[in-house]
Amino acid sequence: MLPNNHTGLVAENEVPLKAKVSFLMQPSAYPEKATNVEVKETHMSWVFLVNEFAYKLKKPVTNSLFDFQTLKARLKNCLEEVRVNKRLANDIYLGIVPLVINEVGKLQLDGKGQIVDWLVKMKRIPEENFLDLAIKSKKHEKALIESAARVLTEFYKNASPVKTDPVLHRKKLKEEVISTHAELIKPVYHLPVAVNQQITNKLLQFLDMHYLLFDNRVANGKIIEAHGDLKPEHICLVPQSAFIDALEFSTELRIMDIAEELSFLDMECEMMGDHVTGKIFFDYYQKVSADRIPELLIFFYKSKKAFLRTYLIARHITEPGYKDEPKWLTRANAYLQLAHKYAEKLIL
């Protein structure tokens, strides 16, 4: 639902992003009587942490997957972010609020006036409540992880299968591998071409030779609209299990095999040096759902997801403000080697 206290829209160029961010950095901008605003910048958003709340302002950015340059597009994305995240973090996502120019020509948050942007409002969760911090500090309790696995498993069990043609499903997977390969062979990334090619060949050959593995997943209703970005830093363990930051900008990218999403989480935990947590999620899901996922399929998905992550991390060196940081190619190479490790386990 949209707030009903606005009177209209204002042209995009009347309020630059810099002015919006500057205003939102001020404690006086918020109705919560804030004394301090903690600001975080991501590739897609500005996040303002105020007392027990978090406000997210979308950047007017665009790429091959989305275009947030217009106010209308950002509104649509804010609404979708709340919708898809309420599935697994209902109490955390509170809704959206307008940023307006009020009657005296000043910026005002959640007031009456001409809307210049929209923000997603969330409950603020301490960073130490999330799985990634628990893994880093080696304080992740099995009981809390199993509790999170139970919530996720119930979500998967209740999700409606997405009807798709098995051939088209395999074609989509194949195109994702080919697209990743095409990006990673670009000279700008300085990644080993031979390793890139070996991974690609293994994944494509496996898809062709073991097509029944994938067709059976479709036939058994295991392709769903999933979370889409199930990383440890998106899993809240306390005070209750919740999964935030679902991939909101593309329904197509959220549609995947349950086994692929769990493989992605397991792979991300492994990148952090944790070889146990991902398996707890897998084991709980398989026990409760009676969905026996073939090990080879898990190897395939882990390799494919690590391969994609190689590109998503490497491409930061092409972005202003990030390109001079050597850590991106170091991390990209680590993911590439992990993708290669799992590709080598595939039986062709």
C-alpha positions as CSV (number, residue, x, y, z in Angstrom):
1,M,0.0,0.0,0.0
2,L,1.2,3.5,-0.8
3,P,1.1,6.3,1.8
4,N,-1.9,8.5,1.1
5,N,-0.4,11.8,2.1
6,H,1.2,13.0,-1.1
7,T,-0.1,15.5,-3.6
8,G,1.9,14.7,-6.7
9,L,5.3,14.2,-8.3
10,V,8.1,16.6,-9.0
11,A,10.6,16.5,-11.9
12,E,13.6,14.2,-11.3
13,N,16.2,16.9,-11.9
14,E,14.8,19.4,-9.4
15,V,16.4,17.5,-6.5
16,P,19.8,15.9,-7.2
17,L,20.8,12.7,-5.4
18,K,23.5,14.5,-3.5
19,A,21.0,16.9,-2.0
20,K,18.7,14.0,-0.9
21,V,21.6,12.1,0.7
22,S,22.8,15.3,2.4
23,F,19.4,15.9,3.9
24,L,19.0,12.3,5.0
25,M,22.3,12.4,6.8
26,Q,20.8,14.9,9.3
27,P,19.2,13.5,12.5
28,S,16.5,16.2,12.2
29,A,15.2,14.6,9.0
30,Y,13.6,11.7,10.9
31,P,10.5,11.5,13.0
32,E,12.2,9.2,15.5
33,K,14.0,12.1,17.3
34,A,17.3,10.8,16.3
35,T,20.6,12.0,17.7
36,N,22.8,10.2,15.2
37,V,22.5,8.8,11.7
38,E,24.8,6.1,10.5
39,V,25.2,6.0,6.8
40,K,26.2,3.1,4.5
41,E,26.6,3.2,0.8
42,T,26.1,0.1,-1.5
43,H,26.3,-0.2,-5.2
44,M,22.6,0.3,-5.5
45,S,21.5,2.2,-2.5
46,W,22.2,4.6,0.4
47,V,21.2,3.2,3.8
48,F,20.5,5.4,6.8
49,L,20.5,3.8,10.2
50,V,18.4,5.8,12.7
51,N,17.7,4.6,16.2
52,E,15.9,1.2,15.7
53,F,15.1,1.8,12.0
54,A,16.9,1.6,8.7
55,Y,15.9,3.7,5.6
56,K,17.0,2.7,2.2
57,L,17.2,5.2,-0.7
58,K,17.7,3.7,-4.2
59,K,20.3,5.2,-6.4
60,P,19.2,6.2,-9.9
61,V,21.5,3.6,-11.5
62,T,21.1,1.4,-14.5
63,N,22.7,-1.7,-16.0
64,S,21.7,-4.7,-18.1
65,L,19.4,-6.1,-15.4
66,F,17.5,-3.0,-14.2
67,D,17.0,0.7,-14.7
68,F,16.2,2.9,-11.7
69,Q,16.8,6.2,-13.4
70,T,13.1,7.3,-13.0
71,L,11.1,8.0,-9.9
72,K,8.4,5.6,-11.2
73,A,11.0,2.8,-11.6
74,R,12.4,3.3,-8.0
75,L,8.9,3.3,-6.6
76,K,8.1,0.0,-8.3
77,N,11.4,-1.4,-7.0
78,C,10.7,-0.3,-3.5
79,L,7.3,-1.9,-3.5
80,E,8.7,-5.1,-4.9
81,E,11.5,-5.1,-2.3
82,V,9.0,-5.0,0.5
83,R,6.7,-7.6,-1.1
84,V,9.4,-10.2,-1.8
85,N,11.1,-9.7,1.6
86,K,7.9,-10.0,3.6
87,R,7.8,-13.7,2.6
88,L,10.8,-14.5,4.8
89,A,11.2,-11.3,7.0
90,N,7.7,-10.0,7.5
91,D,8.3,-8.2,10.8
92,I,11.5,-6.5,9.5
93,Y,10.1,-4.8,6.3
94,L,7.8,-2.1,7.5
95,G,6.8,-0.5,4.2
96,I,7.8,2.5,2.1
97,V,7.9,6.3,2.9
98,P,8.0,9.3,0.6
99,L,10.6,12.0,0.5
100,V,8.8,15.2,-0.4
101,I,9.2,18.9,-1.0
102,N,6.8,20.3,1.6
103,E,4.7,23.5,1.5
104,V,7.6,25.7,2.4
105,G,9.9,24.2,-0.3
106,K,12.0,22.1,2.0
107,L,12.8,18.4,1.9
108,Q,10.7,16.4,4.3
109,L,10.6,12.6,5.0
110,D,7.2,11.0,5.2
111,G,5.3,14.2,4.9
112,K,2.8,15.9,2.6
113,G,4.0,17.5,-0.6
114,Q,5.5,16.8,-3.9
115,I,7.3,13.4,-3.9
116,V,10.9,13.5,-5.1
117,D,11.8,9.9,-4.0
118,W,10.8,6.8,-2.0
119,L,12.6,4.9,0.7
120,V,12.1,1.4,2.1
121,K,11.7,1.5,5.9
122,M,12.9,-1.5,7.9
123,K,13.6,-2.5,11.5
124,R,17.3,-2.1,12.3
125,I,18.9,-5.5,13.1
126,P,22.3,-5.5,14.9
127,E,25.0,-6.8,12.6
128,E,26.0,-9.4,15.2
129,N,22.6,-11.1,14.8
130,F,23.5,-12.3,11.3
131,L,25.0,-15.6,10.2
132,D,28.1,-14.1,8.6
133,L,29.3,-12.4,11.8
134,A,28.5,-15.6,13.7
135,I,30.7,-17.6,11.3
136,K,33.5,-15.1,11.5
137,S,33.5,-15.1,15.3
138,K,33.0,-18.9,15.4
139,K,30.0,-18.4,17.7
140,H,27.3,-20.0,15.4
141,E,25.2,-22.3,17.5
142,K,23.8,-25.4,15.7
143,A,20.4,-24.9,17.4
144,L,20.0,-21.3,15.9
145,I,21.1,-22.5,12.5
146,E,18.6,-25.4,12.6
147,S,15.9,-22.9,13.6
148,A,16.7,-20.8,10.5
149,A,16.8,-24.0,8.4
150,R,13.3,-24.8,9.7
151,V,11.9,-21.5,8.6
152,L,13.6,-21.7,5.2
153,T,12.4,-25.3,4.7
154,E,8.8,-24.3,5.5
155,F,9.1,-21.5,2.9
156,Y,10.3,-24.0,0.3
157,K,7.6,-26.5,1.2
158,N,4.8,-23.9,0.9
159,A,6.1,-22.3,-2.3
160,S,4.2,-23.0,-5.5
161,P,6.2,-24.7,-8.2
162,V,6.9,-22.5,-11.2
163,K,5.7,-24.2,-14.3
164,T,8.4,-24.4,-16.9
165,D,9.4,-26.6,-19.8
166,P,12.4,-28.8,-18.9
167,V,14.2,-28.0,-22.1
168,L,13.7,-24.3,-21.5
169,H,14.9,-24.7,-17.9
170,R,18.2,-26.3,-19.1
171,K,18.5,-23.7,-21.8
172,K,18.3,-21.0,-19.2
173,L,21.1,-22.7,-17.1
174,K,23.2,-23.1,-20.2
175,E,22.8,-19.4,-21.2
176,E,23.8,-18.3,-17.7
177,V,27.1,-20.3,-18.0
178,I,27.8,-19.1,-21.5
179,S,27.1,-15.5,-20.5
180,T,29.4,-15.7,-17.4
181,H,32.2,-17.2,-19.6
182,A,31.8,-14.4,-22.2
183,E,32.3,-11.8,-19.5
184,L,35.2,-13.4,-17.7
185,I,37.3,-13.8,-20.8
186,K,37.5,-10.0,-21.2
187,P,41.1,-8.9,-20.9
188,V,40.2,-6.2,-18.3
189,Y,39.8,-8.9,-15.6
190,H,43.1,-10.6,-16.1
191,L,41.7,-14.0,-15.0
192,P,43.1,-17.3,-16.2
193,V,41.5,-18.0,-19.6
194,A,42.3,-21.8,-19.4
195,V,40.6,-22.2,-16.1
196,N,37.6,-20.2,-17.3
197,Q,37.3,-22.4,-20.3
198,Q,37.7,-25.7,-18.3
199,I,34.8,-24.7,-16.0
200,T,32.6,-23.7,-18.9
201,N,33.2,-26.9,-20.8
202,K,32.6,-29.1,-17.7
203,L,29.3,-27.3,-16.8
204,L,27.9,-27.4,-20.3
205,Q,28.9,-31.0,-20.9
206,F,27.3,-32.0,-17.6
207,L,24.1,-30.3,-18.6
208,D,24.0,-32.2,-21.8
209,M,25.0,-35.6,-20.4
210,H,22.9,-35.5,-17.2
211,Y,19.9,-33.8,-18.5
212,L,17.5,-36.1,-16.6
213,L,18.8,-34.8,-13.3
214,F,17.5,-31.3,-14.3
215,D,14.3,-32.6,-16.0
216,N,13.4,-34.5,-12.8
217,R,13.7,-31.4,-10.7
218,V,11.2,-29.7,-13.0
219,A,8.9,-32.7,-13.0
220,N,9.0,-32.9,-9.2
221,G,8.1,-29.2,-8.7
222,K,11.4,-28.1,-7.3
223,I,11.7,-24.9,-9.4
224,I,10.2,-22.1,-7.3
225,E,10.4,-18.3,-6.8
226,A,13.2,-18.4,-4.2
227,H,15.0,-15.8,-2.1
228,G,17.5,-15.3,-4.9
229,D,20.5,-14.1,-2.9
230,L,20.9,-16.4,0.0
231,K,24.2,-15.3,1.5
232,P,25.2,-15.7,5.2
233,E,25.0,-11.9,5.7
234,H,21.3,-12.0,4.7
235,I,20.4,-14.6,7.4
236,C,19.3,-13.2,10.8
237,L,19.6,-15.8,13.6
238,V,18.3,-13.9,16.6
239,P,16.0,-12.8,18.1
240,Q,14.2,-14.9,15.5
241,S,15.1,-16.4,12.2
242,A,14.6,-14.1,9.2
243,F,16.1,-13.8,5.7
244,I,16.5,-10.3,4.3
245,D,17.7,-8.6,1.1
246,A,16.0,-11.0,-1.3
247,L,16.8,-10.3,-4.9
248,E,13.9,-7.9,-5.7
249,F,14.7,-6.5,-9.2
250,S,14.2,-9.6,-11.3
251,T,11.5,-12.3,-10.9
252,E,13.3,-14.4,-13.5
253,L,16.5,-14.4,-11.4
254,R,14.6,-15.5,-8.3
255,I,13.2,-18.5,-10.1
256,M,15.5,-21.4,-9.5
257,D,15.8,-24.9,-8.2
258,I,15.7,-25.2,-4.4
259,A,18.9,-27.2,-4.7
260,E,20.6,-24.3,-6.5
261,E,19.7,-21.9,-3.7
262,L,20.9,-24.2,-1.0
263,S,24.1,-24.9,-3.0
264,F,24.7,-21.2,-3.2
265,L,24.4,-20.8,0.5
266,D,26.7,-23.8,1.2
267,M,29.3,-22.4,-1.3
268,E,29.2,-19.0,0.3
269,C,29.7,-20.5,3.7
270,E,32.6,-22.5,2.4
271,M,34.2,-19.3,1.0
272,M,34.2,-18.1,4.6
273,G,36.0,-21.2,5.8
274,D,32.8,-22.8,7.2
275,H,32.2,-26.4,5.8
276,V,29.4,-27.2,8.3
277,T,26.6,-24.6,8.3
278,G,25.5,-25.1,4.6
279,K,25.2,-28.8,5.2
280,I,23.0,-28.2,8.2
281,F,20.6,-26.3,5.9
282,F,20.8,-29.1,3.3
283,D,20.3,-31.9,5.8
284,Y,17.4,-30.3,7.6
285,Y,15.6,-29.5,4.3
286,Q,16.2,-33.0,2.8
287,K,15.0,-34.7,6.1
288,V,11.8,-32.7,6.3
289,S,10.9,-32.5,2.6
290,A,12.1,-36.0,1.6
291,D,13.7,-34.3,-1.4
292,R,16.9,-36.3,-2.0
293,I,19.2,-34.1,-4.0
294,P,21.9,-35.9,-6.0
295,E,25.4,-35.0,-4.9
296,L,26.4,-34.4,-8.5
297,L,23.7,-31.8,-8.9
298,I,25.0,-30.0,-5.9
299,F,28.5,-30.0,-7.3
300,F,27.1,-28.5,-10.5
301,Y,25.2,-25.8,-8.8
302,K,28.1,-24.9,-6.5
303,S,30.4,-24.6,-9.5
304,K,27.9,-22.5,-11.5
305,K,27.2,-20.1,-8.6
306,A,30.9,-19.7,-7.8
307,F,31.5,-19.0,-11.5
308,L,28.8,-16.3,-11.5
309,R,30.1,-14.8,-8.3
310,T,33.6,-14.6,-9.9
311,Y,32.1,-12.2,-12.5
312,L,29.9,-10.2,-10.1
313,I,32.9,-9.5,-7.9
314,A,35.4,-8.9,-10.8
315,R,33.3,-6.4,-12.5
316,H,33.8,-4.0,-9.6
317,I,37.1,-3.0,-11.1
318,T,35.2,-1.4,-14.0
319,E,33.1,0.8,-11.6
320,P,34.1,4.3,-10.6
321,G,35.1,4.4,-6.9
322,Y,36.0,0.7,-6.8
323,K,38.3,0.0,-9.7
324,D,41.5,0.9,-7.8
325,E,40.9,-1.6,-5.0
326,P,43.0,-4.8,-5.6
327,K,40.8,-6.9,-3.3
328,W,38.2,-7.4,-6.1
329,L,40.4,-9.4,-8.4
330,T,41.8,-11.3,-5.4
331,R,38.3,-12.3,-4.3
332,A,37.3,-13.1,-7.9
333,N,40.2,-15.5,-8.3
334,A,39.3,-17.2,-5.1
335,Y,35.7,-17.8,-6.4
336,L,37.1,-19.0,-9.8
337,Q,39.3,-21.6,-8.1
338,L,36.3,-22.8,-6.0
339,A,34.2,-23.0,-9.2
340,H,37.0,-25.1,-10.8
341,K,37.3,-27.3,-7.7
342,Y,33.6,-28.3,-8.0
343,A,33.6,-28.6,-11.7
344,E,36.4,-31.1,-11.4
345,K,34.1,-33.3,-9.3
346,L,31.5,-33.6,-12.1
347,I,31.4,-37.0,-13.8
348,L,31.1,-36.6,-17.5
